[in-house]
Amino acid sequence: MNHPQRLRLRATVAFAILVVTSSIAMTPSLRAGASGVSSGSWVDQNVSFSSGSTTIYATFRHPKNAATIVPGVLLIAGSGPTDRNGNSALEPGPVDTLKTLADWLSDDGVASLRYDKLGSGKTGLGPYAFDPASIGLSVYEQESRSALEFLAKEKDVNDHELGVFGHSEGALFALLLATGHAGATPPIHALGLFEPLSLRYLDLITDQVDASLKAQVTSGAITKSLAKTVKKVLNGAVSQLRSKGTVKANLPYGLASILNPSDATFLAQADRFDPAVLAGHVATATRVLLTCSNDDVQVTCDEVSRVADGFTSSSHVDFVHLKGVDHVLKVDASLTGANYTKKLPFSPQLKSDLRTFVAKYLEATK
C-alpha cells in the first residue's frame, strides 16, 4: 500500500483538466577549532532506536574521540516521505538539506541526530504498512521525543546542551517538543525553525488553493465561476475535516491530491495547532533561530512573521531574513521550486548566522 502523500507545502493542484502549480549555547571555547574537535574528527554512525512499536533508523554524527563531550542537536525533516538527509521519494534526486545542516553543526563542534521518520528511508511504514490511514500526529510526536531521548543519552553528548532544529513541517514537531505537547523531554536549550510551517495546516491549504485560483482567473486559465465552485468544495472539505476528522474520497478538481482519506487523521490532528500560539508557550530561556526567505515559494516571510510575533517579548529570537534562497535552503532565486535536487550551493548567509547562533547560545545557563 502506498504511503499517504501528505501535503507538500505549496502543493501542486490540478483543476479539471488543467494542471496548475501553486506556490508550501555553545561558548567560543567549545567551538570546533577551539575545542580540538576538527571538522575531520567526526563520524556518521548508523543507529536505531524504538518509538512505540516502530524501529526508527538514524544517523548520529559525533566526535571520533568518545571522550569528547559536545552539545547535541536533533534534526527533524519536513513533510511527506522525507528521510534523515532531507531527501524525498517524491523528488527525482537528492536534496540533502538535513545532511548539510549536520555538516555545518559538526564544523561548529555540535553533534547531531537525524532520522528516517515513519514512511521514509529505512524506517518505512513499519507496523502501519497495512493501515497507513491510521497514522496520526501522535506517532510523529512520539518518534521525535524518542529521538531526543536517544540523543540525550549518548555518552559524548552533553544533555544540558541540547537543541531541536526542524525544517518546514519538522518545525511544528520541534515546537511540540519544546512546549511539552509531545510529553516530557530532556531540557531543550536551543530551538531552530527553518522555513517553518507557520499557519494551521488547513488554513495553509486554503490559502494556497485560493492563491492558485486567483492566479488562474487572472491569466484566463479558468473562469470565476469555476474558481467559486472549487472554493466551495474546498471549504466544505475543510469544515468536515475540522468537525468530523474525515474527508470524502476523490474530491473533484484535483483537490484529492491534497485532501484525501489516507491523510485525514493526520491533517485533522495537526490542524489543531497554530504554530504562532505554540511559539507563545516556548520557555523564555529557550534560544530560538527562526528563518524565512524572500524567494521561498512554499513559506512566505509574512507567514513566518506570525510565528515570530507569537513568541513572548521576553523570549530571545534571532529572526533571519534570507535572500535569494529557496525552501530547501539552497541559493536559488527562481521562485519555481524546480531546483531542489540541483547541485546548487546552500545559503552561506544561513551558514554564517547558524554559526553565530551556535557560538552564542547553544550552551545551558550555568
C-alpha positions as CSV (number, residue, x, y, z in Angstrom):
1,M,0.0,0.0,0.0
2,N,1.3,3.4,-0.8
3,H,2.4,5.8,1.9
4,P,0.0,8.7,2.3
5,Q,1.3,11.6,0.4
6,R,0.5,14.4,2.9
7,L,0.5,18.0,1.8
8,R,3.8,19.1,0.4
9,L,3.7,22.8,1.3
10,R,2.7,24.8,-1.8
11,A,1.3,21.6,-3.3
12,T,0.6,21.0,-7.0
13,V,-3.2,21.2,-7.6
14,A,-5.0,20.2,-10.7
15,F,-8.4,21.7,-11.6
16,A,-10.4,19.7,-14.0
17,I,-8.1,19.0,-17.0
18,L,-5.9,22.0,-16.1
19,V,-2.6,21.3,-14.3
20,V,-1.7,24.3,-12.1
21,T,1.3,24.7,-9.8
22,S,0.7,26.8,-6.7
23,S,3.3,28.2,-4.5
24,I,4.4,25.4,0.8
25,A,24.7,27.9,23.5
26,M,27.9,27.0,23.0
27,T,30.7,29.3,24.2
28,P,33.5,30.1,21.8
29,S,35.8,27.8,23.8
30,L,33.7,24.8,22.8
31,R,33.6,25.5,19.1
32,A,35.4,23.4,16.6
33,G,39.0,24.5,16.2
34,A,39.0,25.9,19.7
35,S,37.9,22.7,21.3
36,G,40.4,20.5,19.4
37,V,37.5,18.8,17.6
38,S,38.3,19.5,14.0
39,S,35.9,19.0,11.1
40,G,37.7,15.9,10.1
41,S,37.3,14.3,13.6
42,W,33.7,13.4,13.2
43,V,31.9,10.2,12.2
44,D,28.4,9.4,10.8
45,Q,27.2,6.4,12.8
46,N,24.2,4.4,11.7
47,V,22.0,3.8,14.8
48,S,18.4,2.8,15.6
49,F,16.0,3.2,18.4
50,S,12.5,2.2,19.3
51,S,9.5,4.5,19.2
52,G,6.4,2.7,20.3
53,S,6.2,-0.4,18.1
54,T,8.4,1.1,15.4
55,T,12.1,0.8,14.9
56,I,13.5,4.2,13.7
57,Y,16.7,4.3,11.8
58,A,19.0,7.3,12.1
59,T,22.5,8.8,11.7
60,F,24.3,10.0,14.7
61,R,27.1,12.4,13.9
62,H,29.6,12.7,16.8
63,P,33.3,13.1,17.5
64,K,35.5,10.1,16.8
65,N,37.1,10.6,20.2
66,A,34.5,9.2,22.5
67,A,36.0,11.2,25.4
68,T,35.0,14.5,23.8
69,I,31.7,15.9,25.2
70,V,29.8,18.3,22.9
71,P,26.4,19.9,22.6
72,G,23.8,17.9,20.5
73,V,21.0,18.9,18.1
74,L,18.1,16.8,16.9
75,L,17.2,17.5,13.2
76,I,13.6,16.9,12.1
77,A,12.7,16.7,8.4
78,G,9.8,18.3,6.6
79,S,6.6,16.8,5.2
80,G,5.9,13.7,3.1
81,P,8.3,10.8,2.8
82,T,11.4,12.9,3.6
83,D,14.3,10.9,5.1
84,R,17.1,11.7,7.5
85,N,19.1,13.6,4.9
86,G,16.2,15.7,3.8
87,N,15.6,13.7,0.6
88,S,12.1,12.7,-0.6
89,A,10.9,9.8,-2.6
90,L,8.8,12.3,-4.4
91,E,11.8,14.2,-5.8
92,P,14.0,12.9,-8.7
93,G,17.2,13.2,-6.8
94,P,18.9,14.1,-3.5
95,V,18.3,17.4,-1.8
96,D,20.4,16.9,1.3
97,T,19.1,19.8,3.5
98,L,19.4,17.9,6.8
99,K,22.7,16.3,5.9
100,T,24.0,19.8,5.1
101,L,22.8,21.1,8.5
102,A,24.6,18.2,10.2
103,D,27.8,19.1,8.3
104,W,27.6,22.7,9.4
105,L,26.8,21.8,13.0
106,S,29.8,19.4,13.3
107,D,32.0,22.2,11.7
108,D,30.9,24.2,14.7
109,G,31.5,21.5,17.3
110,V,28.0,20.2,17.7
111,A,26.8,16.6,17.4
112,S,23.5,15.8,15.7
113,L,21.0,13.1,15.2
114,R,18.9,12.9,12.1
115,Y,16.4,10.1,11.5
116,D,14.2,8.4,8.9
117,K,10.8,9.3,10.2
118,L,7.9,6.9,9.7
119,G,7.2,6.4,6.0
120,S,10.7,7.3,4.8
121,G,14.1,5.8,4.2
122,K,15.0,2.6,6.0
123,T,12.3,3.1,8.7
124,G,9.5,2.7,6.1
125,L,5.9,2.3,7.3
126,G,6.8,-0.5,9.8
127,P,3.7,-1.7,11.6
128,Y,1.5,0.7,9.7
129,A,2.2,-0.8,6.3
130,F,-1.3,-2.3,6.0
131,D,-3.2,0.7,7.5
132,P,-1.4,4.0,6.7
133,A,-4.6,5.9,7.2
134,S,-4.4,5.3,10.9
135,I,-1.2,7.3,11.2
136,G,-1.9,10.4,13.3
137,L,0.1,13.3,14.7
138,S,1.0,11.5,17.9
139,V,3.0,8.9,16.0
140,Y,5.4,11.6,14.7
141,E,5.4,13.4,18.1
142,Q,6.4,10.1,19.8
143,E,9.2,9.4,17.4
144,S,10.7,12.9,17.7
145,R,10.6,12.6,21.5
146,S,12.2,9.1,21.4
147,A,14.9,10.6,19.1
148,L,15.7,13.4,21.5
149,E,15.8,10.9,24.4
150,F,18.2,8.8,22.4
151,L,20.5,11.8,21.6
152,A,20.5,12.9,25.2
153,K,21.7,9.5,26.5
154,E,24.7,9.4,24.1
155,K,27.9,9.5,26.2
156,D,29.6,12.1,24.1
157,V,26.6,14.5,24.2
158,N,26.1,17.0,27.0
159,D,22.4,16.5,27.9
160,H,22.4,20.1,29.3
161,E,23.3,21.5,25.8
162,L,20.5,20.2,23.6
163,G,18.9,21.8,20.6
164,V,16.0,20.8,18.3
165,F,16.0,22.1,14.8
166,G,13.1,21.5,12.4
167,H,12.8,22.2,8.7
168,S,9.4,23.1,7.2
169,E,6.8,20.8,8.7
170,G,9.5,19.5,11.0
171,A,9.4,22.9,12.8
172,L,5.9,22.0,14.0
173,F,7.3,18.9,15.8
174,A,10.2,21.0,17.1
175,L,7.6,23.4,18.7
176,L,5.5,20.5,20.0
177,L,8.6,19.1,21.7
178,A,9.7,22.5,23.1
179,T,6.2,23.2,24.5
180,G,5.7,19.8,26.1
181,H,2.8,18.7,23.9
182,A,4.8,15.6,22.9
183,G,5.3,14.7,26.6
184,A,8.2,15.3,29.0
185,T,11.6,15.6,27.3
186,P,15.2,16.3,28.2
187,P,15.6,20.1,28.6
188,I,15.8,21.9,25.3
189,H,18.1,24.9,25.3
190,A,18.0,25.9,21.6
191,L,15.2,25.8,19.0
192,G,15.8,26.1,15.3
193,L,12.8,26.7,13.0
194,F,13.9,26.8,9.3
195,E,11.3,27.9,6.8
196,P,8.7,26.6,9.2
197,L,5.1,25.7,8.7
198,S,3.6,28.9,10.1
199,L,-0.2,28.5,9.9
200,R,-2.7,25.9,10.9
201,Y,-2.4,23.2,8.3
202,L,-5.9,23.6,6.8
203,D,-5.6,27.3,6.8
204,L,-2.4,26.9,4.8
205,I,-4.0,24.6,2.3
206,T,-6.9,27.1,1.9
207,D,-4.6,30.0,1.3
208,Q,-2.6,28.0,-1.2
209,V,-5.6,27.0,-3.2
210,D,-7.1,30.5,-3.1
211,A,-3.8,32.0,-4.4
212,S,-3.7,29.4,-7.2
213,L,-7.3,30.1,-8.2
214,K,-6.8,33.8,-8.2
215,A,-3.7,33.5,-10.4
216,Q,-5.6,31.2,-12.9
217,V,-8.6,33.6,-13.1
218,T,-6.2,36.5,-13.8
219,S,-4.4,34.6,-16.5
220,G,-7.7,33.4,-18.1
221,A,-6.9,29.7,-17.4
222,I,-10.2,29.2,-15.6
223,T,-13.4,31.2,-15.1
224,K,-14.5,33.0,-12.0
225,S,-17.5,30.6,-11.8
226,L,-15.2,27.5,-11.7
227,A,-13.0,29.2,-9.1
228,K,-16.0,29.8,-7.0
229,T,-17.1,26.2,-7.3
230,V,-13.6,24.9,-6.3
231,K,-13.6,27.2,-3.3
232,K,-17.0,25.9,-2.2
233,V,-15.8,22.2,-2.4
234,L,-12.6,23.0,-0.6
235,N,-14.4,24.9,2.2
236,G,-16.8,22.0,2.7
237,A,-13.9,19.5,2.9
238,V,-12.0,21.6,5.4
239,S,-15.2,22.0,7.5
240,Q,-15.7,18.3,7.5
241,L,-12.1,17.6,8.5
242,R,-12.4,20.0,11.4
243,S,-15.7,18.8,12.7
244,K,-15.5,15.1,12.0
245,G,-11.9,14.3,11.2
246,T,-12.9,12.8,7.8
247,V,-12.9,13.8,4.2
248,K,-14.6,12.4,1.1
249,A,-12.7,10.3,-1.3
250,N,-12.0,11.5,-4.8
251,L,-12.7,15.2,-4.3
252,P,-13.0,16.8,-7.7
253,Y,-10.9,19.5,-9.4
254,G,-7.6,17.8,-8.3
255,L,-8.3,18.6,-4.6
256,A,-8.0,14.9,-3.9
257,S,-4.2,15.2,-4.4
258,I,-4.0,17.3,-1.1
259,L,-7.1,16.2,0.8
260,N,-7.9,12.5,0.9
261,P,-9.0,9.8,3.4
262,S,-5.4,8.4,3.8
263,D,-4.2,11.7,5.2
264,A,-7.4,12.8,7.0
265,T,-6.4,11.6,10.5
266,F,-3.0,13.4,10.4
267,L,-4.4,16.6,8.9
268,A,-7.3,16.9,11.3
269,Q,-5.0,16.4,14.3
270,A,-2.1,18.6,13.0
271,D,-4.6,21.4,12.2
272,R,-5.4,21.8,15.9
273,F,-2.1,23.5,16.4
274,D,-1.3,27.0,15.4
275,P,2.5,27.5,15.3
276,A,2.1,31.1,16.4
277,V,0.2,30.0,19.5
278,L,2.7,27.3,20.3
279,A,5.5,29.9,20.0
280,G,4.0,31.8,22.9
281,H,4.3,28.7,25.1
282,V,8.0,28.1,24.5
283,A,10.1,28.7,27.6
284,T,11.6,32.2,27.6
285,A,15.0,30.7,28.4
286,T,15.0,28.8,25.1
287,R,17.1,30.5,22.4
288,V,15.4,30.5,19.0
289,L,16.7,30.7,15.5
290,L,13.9,31.4,13.0
291,T,14.3,31.8,9.2
292,C,12.3,32.9,6.2
293,S,13.4,33.8,2.7
294,N,12.1,36.3,0.1
295,D,12.5,33.5,-2.6
296,D,10.8,30.7,-0.8
297,V,7.7,29.8,-2.8
298,Q,6.4,27.4,-0.1
299,V,6.6,29.5,3.1
300,T,6.4,33.3,3.0
301,C,8.1,35.8,5.3
302,D,4.6,37.2,6.2
303,E,3.6,33.7,7.4
304,V,6.8,33.2,9.4
305,S,6.4,36.7,10.9
306,R,3.2,35.3,12.6
307,V,5.4,32.8,14.5
308,A,8.0,35.5,15.3
309,D,5.2,37.7,16.8
310,G,3.9,34.7,18.7
311,F,6.9,34.5,21.0
312,T,6.7,36.4,24.2
313,S,8.5,39.8,24.4
314,S,11.0,38.2,26.9
315,S,11.9,35.4,24.5
316,H,15.3,35.6,22.7
317,V,14.6,35.1,18.9
318,D,17.1,35.6,16.1
319,F,14.8,36.1,13.1
320,V,16.9,35.7,10.0
321,H,15.6,37.0,6.7
322,L,17.3,35.1,3.9
323,K,17.6,36.5,0.4
324,G,17.8,34.5,-2.8
325,V,17.3,31.2,-1.0
326,D,14.6,28.6,-1.8
327,H,12.6,26.4,0.6
328,V,15.3,23.7,0.9
329,L,17.9,26.4,1.8
330,K,19.7,26.4,-1.5
331,V,20.8,29.6,-3.3
332,D,18.0,29.8,-5.9
333,A,16.0,32.9,-6.7
334,S,14.0,31.3,-9.5
335,L,10.8,31.3,-7.4
336,T,9.8,28.0,-9.1
337,G,10.6,25.3,-6.6
338,A,12.0,23.3,-9.5
339,N,15.6,23.3,-8.5
340,Y,15.6,21.4,-5.1
341,T,17.6,18.5,-6.4
342,K,20.1,20.5,-8.4
343,K,23.6,20.8,-7.1
344,L,23.3,24.4,-6.0
345,P,25.2,25.8,-3.0
346,F,23.4,26.1,0.3
347,S,22.9,29.5,1.7
348,P,26.2,31.0,3.0
349,Q,24.1,33.6,4.9
350,L,22.4,30.9,6.8
351,K,25.6,29.0,7.5
352,S,27.1,32.2,9.0
353,D,24.1,33.0,11.0
354,L,23.8,29.5,12.3
355,R,27.5,29.5,13.4
356,T,26.9,32.8,15.2
357,F,23.8,31.4,16.9
358,V,25.5,28.2,18.0
359,A,28.6,30.0,19.3
360,K,26.4,32.4,21.4
361,Y,23.6,30.3,22.7
362,L,23.9,26.5,22.4
363,E,25.1,26.2,26.0
364,A,22.9,25.7,29.0
365,T,22.9,28.5,31.5
366,K,25.3,27.8,34.3
